Amino acid sequence: MVTVGYSNLGEEWAQKNAFDRRDLDRNTSVRVLLYDDDVDELDDTSDVGDITTEPTDGNYERKSIDLDSDDFTLTVEDGLLRVEGEVTFDVADTTGTINATAVVSDFQSTVVNDETEAEEHLLYSSTLDIGSQDLEAFTSLTAFPRLDLD
């Protein structure tokens, strides 16, 4: 079952971007992807390499969005602070089953990992409100990647 929220690496990324102001030229571009968490079963220690079910065929491709734009909104939902975006994927001719989204970004992990350069990492993941879907039934699919802060 997907751990809704930040991975350990996502927590490092958030702390660095929120509090470590030495790097004022921060990267606010992230990529959203689809995957099947019933198979991948991500948890807090997972990274992007643990995602094995991301579609690889048809028109599917990851979508880039900017965290400093209107792509994301901040609301309160059921007493939780929620950051949510809207992303539409072209999935014509794409096969596979998906039930979750993940947000990834390139950054150098010096706390969770001891890296010497930026690498792609899993920031956070969430399940789809529409449940598990067979992509062959769609030509496009709109997902709402989110992070609930409690």
MARBA-3410 file (N, C-alpha, C, O; in Angstrom, 1 decimal):
150
0.9,-1.2,0.0,0.0,0.0,0.0,0.9,1.2,0.0,1.8,1.3,0.8 ~ 0.6,2.2,-0.8,1.3,3.4,-1.0,1.3,4.2,0.4,0.3,4.3,1.0 ~ 2.5,4.7,0.7,2.5,5.6,1.9,2.2,7.0,1.3,3.0,7.5,0.6 ~ 1.1,7.5,1.6,0.7,8.8,1.1,1.5,9.9,1.7,1.4,10.0,3.0 ~ 2.3,10.6,1.0,3.1,11.7,1.5,4.5,11.5,1.1,4.9,10.8,0.2
5.4,12.3,1.8,6.8,12.3,1.5,7.5,11.0,1.7,7.2,10.3,2.7 ~ 8.4,10.7,0.8,9.4,9.7,1.1,10.5,10.3,2.0,10.5,11.5,2.2 ~ 11.4,9.5,2.5,12.5,10.1,3.3,13.3,11.1,2.5,13.7,12.1,3.0 ~ 13.5,10.8,1.2,14.2,11.7,0.3,13.4,12.9,0.1,13.9,14.0,-0.1 ~ 12.1,12.8,-0.1,11.2,13.9,-0.2,11.2,14.8,1.0,11.2,16.1,0.8
11.3,14.3,2.2,11.4,15.1,3.4,12.7,15.9,3.3,12.8,17.1,3.7 ~ 13.8,15.3,2.9,15.1,16.0,2.8,15.0,17.1,1.8,15.4,18.3,2.1 ~ 14.4,16.9,0.6,14.2,17.9,-0.4,13.4,19.0,0.1,13.7,20.2,-0.1 ~ 12.3,18.7,0.8,11.4,19.8,1.3,12.1,20.6,2.4,12.0,21.9,2.3 ~ 12.8,20.0,3.3,13.6,20.8,4.3,14.6,21.7,3.7,14.8,22.8,4.0
15.3,21.2,2.7,16.3,22.0,2.0,15.7,23.2,1.3,16.2,24.3,1.3 ~ 14.6,22.9,0.6,13.9,24.0,-0.2,13.2,25.0,0.7,13.1,26.2,0.4 ~ 12.7,24.5,1.9,12.0,25.4,2.8,12.9,26.2,3.7,12.7,27.4,4.0 ~ 14.0,25.6,4.2,14.8,26.2,5.3,16.2,26.5,4.9,16.8,27.5,5.4 ~ 16.8,25.7,4.0,18.2,26.0,3.7,18.3,27.0,2.6,18.3,26.7,1.4
18.4,28.3,2.9,18.3,29.3,2.0,19.7,29.7,1.4,19.8,30.7,0.7 ~ 20.7,28.9,1.6,22.0,29.1,1.0,21.9,29.0,-0.5,22.6,29.7,-1.2 ~ 21.0,28.2,-1.0,20.8,28.0,-2.4,19.5,28.7,-2.8,18.5,28.1,-2.9 ~ 19.6,30.0,-3.1,18.4,30.8,-3.4,17.9,30.5,-4.8,16.7,30.8,-5.1 ~ 18.7,29.9,-5.6,18.3,29.5,-7.0,17.8,28.1,-7.0,18.4,27.2,-7.6
16.6,27.9,-6.3,16.1,26.5,-6.1,15.4,26.0,-7.3,14.8,26.9,-8.0 ~ 15.4,24.8,-7.6,14.6,24.2,-8.7,13.2,23.9,-8.2,13.0,23.1,-7.3 ~ 12.2,24.5,-8.8,10.8,24.3,-8.5,10.1,23.4,-9.5,8.9,23.2,-9.4 ~ 10.8,22.9,-10.5,10.2,22.0,-11.5,10.3,20.6,-11.0,11.3,20.1,-10.6 ~ 9.1,19.9,-11.0,9.0,18.5,-10.7,8.3,17.8,-11.8,7.7,18.4,-12.6
8.4,16.4,-11.8,7.8,15.6,-12.8,6.8,14.7,-12.1,7.1,14.1,-11.0 ~ 5.6,14.5,-12.7,4.6,13.6,-12.1,4.5,12.3,-13.0,4.6,12.4,-14.2 ~ 4.4,11.2,-12.4,4.3,9.9,-13.1,3.2,9.1,-12.6,2.7,9.3,-11.5 ~ 2.8,8.1,-13.3,1.7,7.2,-12.9,2.4,5.8,-12.7,3.4,5.5,-13.3 ~ 1.8,5.0,-11.8,2.3,3.7,-11.5,1.3,2.9,-10.8,0.3,3.4,-10.4
1.6,1.6,-10.6,0.7,0.7,-9.9,1.3,0.3,-8.6,2.2,-0.5,-8.5 ~ 0.8,0.9,-7.5,1.3,0.6,-6.2,1.0,-0.7,-5.6,1.6,-1.2,-4.7 ~ -0.1,-1.4,-6.2,-0.4,-2.7,-5.7,0.8,-3.7,-6.0,1.0,-4.6,-5.3 ~ 1.6,-3.3,-7.0,2.8,-4.1,-7.4,4.0,-3.5,-6.7,4.8,-4.3,-6.1 ~ 4.2,-2.2,-6.8,5.4,-1.6,-6.3,5.5,-1.4,-4.8,6.6,-1.4,-4.2
4.4,-1.2,-4.2,4.3,-1.1,-2.7,5.3,-0.2,-2.1,6.1,-0.6,-1.3 ~ 5.3,1.1,-2.5,6.2,2.1,-2.0,6.0,2.4,-0.5,4.9,2.3,0.0 ~ 7.1,2.7,0.1,7.1,3.1,1.5,8.0,4.3,1.7,8.5,4.8,0.8 ~ 8.2,4.7,3.0,9.0,5.9,3.3,10.5,5.8,2.8,11.1,6.8,2.5 ~ 11.0,4.6,2.6,12.4,4.4,2.2,12.5,4.2,0.7,13.6,4.1,0.2
11.4,4.2,0.0,11.4,4.0,-1.5,12.0,5.2,-2.2,12.0,6.3,-1.7 ~ 12.6,4.9,-3.4,13.1,6.0,-4.3,12.5,5.7,-5.7,11.9,4.6,-5.9 ~ 12.8,6.5,-6.6,12.2,6.4,-7.9,12.6,5.0,-8.6,11.8,4.5,-9.4 ~ 13.7,4.5,-8.3,14.1,3.2,-8.8,13.3,2.0,-8.4,13.3,1.0,-9.0 ~ 12.5,2.2,-7.3,11.6,1.2,-6.8,10.3,1.2,-7.6,9.4,0.3,-7.4
10.1,2.1,-8.5,8.9,2.1,-9.3,9.1,1.3,-10.6,9.9,1.8,-11.4 ~ 8.5,0.2,-10.7,8.8,-0.7,-11.8,7.6,-0.8,-12.8,7.7,-1.4,-13.8 ~ 6.4,-0.2,-12.4,5.2,-0.4,-13.2,4.8,0.9,-13.9,3.7,1.0,-14.5 ~ 5.7,1.9,-14.0,5.3,3.1,-14.8,5.2,2.7,-16.2,6.0,1.9,-16.8 ~ 4.1,3.2,-16.9,4.0,2.8,-18.3,5.2,3.2,-19.2,5.8,4.2,-18.9
5.4,2.4,-20.2,6.6,2.6,-21.1,6.2,2.6,-22.5,7.1,2.7,-23.4 ~ 4.9,2.5,-22.9,4.5,2.5,-24.3,3.5,3.5,-24.6,3.1,4.3,-23.7 ~ 3.0,3.5,-25.8,2.0,4.5,-26.2,2.4,5.9,-26.1,3.6,6.2,-26.3 ~ 1.5,6.8,-25.9,1.8,8.2,-25.8,2.2,8.7,-24.4,2.5,9.9,-24.3 ~ 2.2,7.8,-23.5,2.4,8.2,-22.1,3.8,8.8,-21.9,4.8,8.3,-22.5
3.9,9.9,-21.2,5.2,10.4,-20.7,4.9,11.2,-19.4,3.8,11.6,-19.2 ~ 6.0,11.3,-18.6,5.9,12.1,-17.4,5.5,13.5,-17.7,5.9,14.0,-18.8 ~ 4.8,14.2,-16.8,4.4,15.6,-17.0,5.2,16.4,-16.0,5.3,16.2,-14.8 ~ 5.8,17.5,-16.5,6.5,18.5,-15.7,5.6,19.6,-15.3,4.8,20.1,-16.1 ~ 5.7,20.0,-14.0,4.9,21.1,-13.5,5.8,21.9,-12.6,6.8,21.4,-12.0
5.5,23.2,-12.4,6.3,24.1,-11.6,5.5,24.4,-10.3,4.4,24.8,-10.3 ~ 6.2,24.1,-9.2,5.6,24.3,-7.9,5.3,25.8,-7.5,4.5,26.0,-6.7 ~ 6.0,26.7,-8.2,5.7,28.1,-8.0,4.7,28.7,-8.9,4.5,29.9,-9.0 ~ 3.9,27.8,-9.6,2.9,28.3,-10.5,1.5,27.9,-10.0,1.4,27.4,-8.9 ~ 0.5,28.2,-10.8,-0.8,27.8,-10.4,-1.1,26.3,-10.6,-2.3,25.9,-10.5
-0.1,25.6,-11.0,-0.3,24.1,-11.2,-0.7,23.4,-9.9,-1.3,22.4,-9.9 ~ -0.3,24.0,-8.7,-0.6,23.4,-7.4,-1.4,24.4,-6.6,-1.2,25.6,-6.7 ~ -2.4,23.9,-5.8,-3.1,24.7,-4.9,-3.0,24.2,-3.5,-2.6,23.0,-3.3 ~ -3.2,25.1,-2.5,-3.1,24.7,-1.1,-4.4,24.9,-0.5,-5.0,26.0,-0.5 ~ -5.0,23.9,0.1,-6.3,23.9,0.7,-6.3,23.2,2.0,-5.3,22.5,2.4
-7.4,23.3,2.8,-7.6,22.4,3.9,-8.7,21.4,3.6,-9.8,21.8,3.2 ~ -8.4,20.1,3.7,-9.4,19.1,3.4,-9.5,18.1,4.5,-8.5,17.5,4.9 ~ -10.7,18.0,5.1,-10.9,17.1,6.3,-10.0,17.4,7.4,-9.5,16.5,8.0 ~ -9.6,18.7,7.6,-8.7,19.0,8.7,-7.3,18.9,8.4,-6.4,19.2,9.2 ~ -6.9,18.4,7.2,-5.6,18.3,6.8,-5.2,19.4,5.8,-6.0,19.7,4.9
-4.0,19.9,5.9,-3.5,20.8,4.9,-3.1,20.0,3.6,-2.4,19.0,3.7 ~ -3.7,20.3,2.5,-3.5,19.6,1.3,-2.9,20.4,0.2,-3.4,21.5,-0.1 ~ -1.8,19.9,-0.4,-1.3,20.5,-1.6,-1.7,19.6,-2.8,-1.4,18.4,-2.7 ~ -2.3,20.1,-3.8,-2.8,19.3,-4.9,-2.6,20.0,-6.2,-2.7,21.2,-6.3 ~ -2.3,19.1,-7.2,-2.1,19.6,-8.6,-3.1,18.9,-9.5,-3.7,17.9,-9.1
-3.1,19.3,-10.7,-3.9,18.7,-11.7,-3.0,18.4,-13.0,-2.4,19.4,-13.5 ~ -3.0,17.2,-13.4,-2.1,16.8,-14.5,-2.9,15.9,-15.4,-3.5,15.0,-15.0 ~ -2.9,16.2,-16.7,-3.6,15.4,-17.7,-2.5,14.7,-18.6,-1.6,15.3,-19.2 ~ -2.6,13.3,-18.6,-1.7,12.5,-19.3,-2.3,12.0,-20.6,-3.5,11.7,-20.6 ~ -1.6,12.1,-21.7,-2.0,11.4,-23.0,-1.6,10.0,-22.9,-0.5,9.6,-22.9
-2.6,9.1,-22.7,-2.3,7.7,-22.6,-2.9,6.8,-23.8,-3.1,5.6,-23.6 ~ -3.1,7.5,-24.9,-3.5,6.8,-26.1,-2.5,5.7,-26.4,-1.3,5.9,-26.4 ~ -3.0,4.5,-26.7,-2.1,3.4,-27.1,-1.2,2.9,-26.0,-0.1,2.3,-26.2 ~ -1.5,3.3,-24.7,-0.7,2.9,-23.5,-1.4,1.7,-22.8,-2.6,1.7,-22.7 ~ -0.6,0.8,-22.4,-1.1,-0.4,-21.7,-0.6,-0.3,-20.2,0.3,0.4,-19.9
-1.2,-1.1,-19.4,-0.8,-1.2,-18.0,-1.9,-0.8,-17.1,-2.9,-0.1,-17.5 ~ -1.8,-1.1,-15.8,-2.7,-0.8,-14.8,-2.0,0.2,-13.9,-0.9,0.0,-13.5 ~ -2.7,1.3,-13.5,-2.2,2.3,-12.6,-3.2,2.6,-11.5,-4.4,2.4,-11.7 ~ -2.7,3.0,-10.3,-3.6,3.4,-9.2,-3.0,4.5,-8.3,-3.5,4.8,-7.3 ~ -1.8,5.0,-8.8,-1.1,6.0,-7.9,-0.3,7.0,-8.8,0.0,6.7,-10.0
0.0,8.1,-8.2,1.0,9.1,-8.8,2.2,9.2,-7.9,2.1,9.0,-6.7 ~ 3.2,9.6,-8.5,4.5,9.9,-7.8,5.0,11.2,-8.4,4.9,11.5,-9.6 ~ 5.7,12.0,-7.5,6.3,13.2,-7.9,7.8,13.0,-7.7,8.3,12.6,-6.6 ~ 8.6,13.3,-8.7,10.0,13.2,-8.7,10.7,14.5,-9.1,10.2,15.3,-9.8 ~ 12.0,14.6,-8.6,12.8,15.8,-8.9,14.2,15.4,-8.8,14.6,14.5,-8.1
15.1,16.2,-9.5,16.5,16.0,-9.4,17.1,16.9,-8.3,16.8,18.1,-8.3 ~ 17.8,16.3,-7.4,18.5,17.0,-6.3,19.6,16.2,-5.7,19.5,14.9,-5.8 ~ 20.5,16.8,-5.1,21.6,16.1,-4.5,21.3,15.7,-3.0,21.1,16.7,-2.2 ~ 21.1,14.5,-2.7,20.8,14.0,-1.4,22.1,13.9,-0.6,22.9,13.0,-0.9 ~ 22.3,14.7,0.4,23.5,14.6,1.3,23.2,14.2,2.7,24.1,13.9,3.5
21.9,14.0,3.0,21.5,13.6,4.3,21.0,12.1,4.3,21.6,11.3,5.0 ~ 20.0,11.8,3.5,19.5,10.4,3.4,20.6,9.6,2.7,20.9,8.5,3.1 ~ 21.1,10.1,1.6,22.1,9.5,0.8,23.4,10.4,0.9,23.3,11.5,1.2 ~ 24.5,9.8,0.6,25.8,10.6,0.5,26.2,10.8,-0.9,27.1,10.2,-1.4 ~ 25.4,11.7,-1.6,25.7,11.8,-3.1,26.6,13.0,-3.3,26.7,14.0,-2.6
27.3,12.9,-4.4,28.2,14.0,-4.8,27.6,14.8,-6.0,28.2,15.8,-6.3 ~ 26.5,14.4,-6.5,25.8,15.2,-7.6,24.3,14.9,-7.5,23.9,14.0,-6.9 ~ 23.6,15.8,-8.2,22.1,15.6,-8.2,21.7,14.4,-9.0,22.3,14.0,-10.0 ~ 20.7,13.7,-8.4,20.1,12.5,-9.1,18.6,12.6,-8.9,18.1,13.4,-8.1 ~ 17.9,11.8,-9.7,16.4,11.8,-9.7,16.0,11.1,-8.5,16.4,10.0,-8.2
15.0,11.7,-7.7,14.5,11.1,-6.5,13.0,11.2,-6.4,12.4,12.1,-6.9 ~ 12.4,10.2,-5.7,11.0,10.2,-5.4,10.8,11.2,-4.2,11.4,11.1,-3.2 ~ 9.9,12.2,-4.5,9.6,13.2,-3.4,8.4,12.7,-2.6,8.4,12.6,-1.4 ~ 7.2,12.4,-3.3,6.1,11.9,-2.6,5.1,11.2,-3.6,5.3,11.3,-4.8 ~ 4.2,10.4,-3.0,3.3,9.6,-3.8,1.9,9.7,-3.2,1.8,10.0,-2.0
1.0,9.3,-4.0,-0.4,9.3,-3.5,-1.2,8.4,-4.4,-0.9,8.2,-5.6 ~ -2.3,7.8,-3.8,-3.2,7.0,-4.6,-4.1,7.8,-5.4,-4.4,9.0,-5.0 ~ -4.6,7.3,-6.5,-5.6,8.0,-7.3,-7.0,7.8,-6.6,-7.4,6.8,-6.2 ~ -7.8,8.9,-6.6,-9.1,8.9,-6.1,-10.0,8.0,-6.9,-11.0,7.5,-6.4 ~ -9.7,7.8,-8.2,-10.5,6.9,-9.0,-10.2,5.4,-8.9,-10.7,4.6,-9.6
-9.2,5.1,-8.1,-8.8,3.7,-7.9,-8.0,3.2,-9.0,-7.4,3.9,-9.8 ~ -7.9,1.9,-9.1,-7.1,1.2,-10.1,-7.8,1.3,-11.5,-8.9,1.0,-11.6 ~ -6.9,1.6,-12.5,-7.5,1.8,-13.8,-6.6,1.1,-14.8,-5.4,1.1,-14.8 ~ -7.2,0.4,-15.8,-6.6,-0.2,-17.0,-6.4,0.9,-18.0,-7.4,1.4,-18.5 ~ -5.2,1.3,-18.4,-5.0,2.4,-19.3,-5.5,2.2,-20.7,-5.7,3.2,-21.4
-5.7,1.0,-21.1,-6.2,0.7,-22.4,-7.6,1.2,-22.6,-8.1,1.4,-23.7 ~ -8.3,1.5,-21.5,-9.7,2.1,-21.6,-9.7,3.6,-21.8,-10.8,4.1,-21.9 ~ -8.5,4.2,-21.8,-8.5,5.7,-21.9,-7.6,6.2,-23.1,-6.7,5.5,-23.5 ~ -7.9,7.4,-23.5,-6.9,8.1,-24.4,-6.2,9.2,-23.6,-5.1,9.6,-24.0 ~ -6.9,9.7,-22.6,-6.3,10.7,-21.7,-6.8,10.4,-20.3,-7.8,9.8,-20.1
-6.0,10.8,-19.3,-6.3,10.6,-17.9,-5.8,11.7,-17.1,-4.7,12.1,-17.2 ~ -6.7,12.3,-16.3,-6.4,13.4,-15.5,-6.2,12.9,-14.0,-7.1,12.3,-13.5 ~ -5.0,13.2,-13.5,-4.7,12.8,-12.1,-4.5,14.0,-11.3,-4.2,15.1,-11.8 ~ -4.7,13.9,-10.0,-4.6,15.0,-9.0,-3.6,14.6,-8.0,-3.9,14.2,-6.9 ~ -2.3,14.7,-8.3,-1.3,14.3,-7.3,-1.4,15.2,-6.1,-1.6,16.4,-6.3
-1.3,14.7,-4.9,-1.5,15.5,-3.7,-0.6,15.0,-2.6,0.0,13.9,-2.6 ~ -0.5,15.9,-1.7,0.3,15.6,-0.5,-0.6,16.2,0.7,-0.8,17.4,0.7 ~ -0.9,15.3,1.6,-1.7,15.7,2.8,-0.7,15.9,3.9,0.0,15.0,4.3 ~ -0.7,17.1,4.5,0.2,17.4,5.7,-0.7,17.4,6.9,-1.6,18.1,7.0 ~ -0.4,16.5,7.9,-1.2,16.5,9.1,-0.3,16.7,10.3,-0.8,16.8,11.5
END
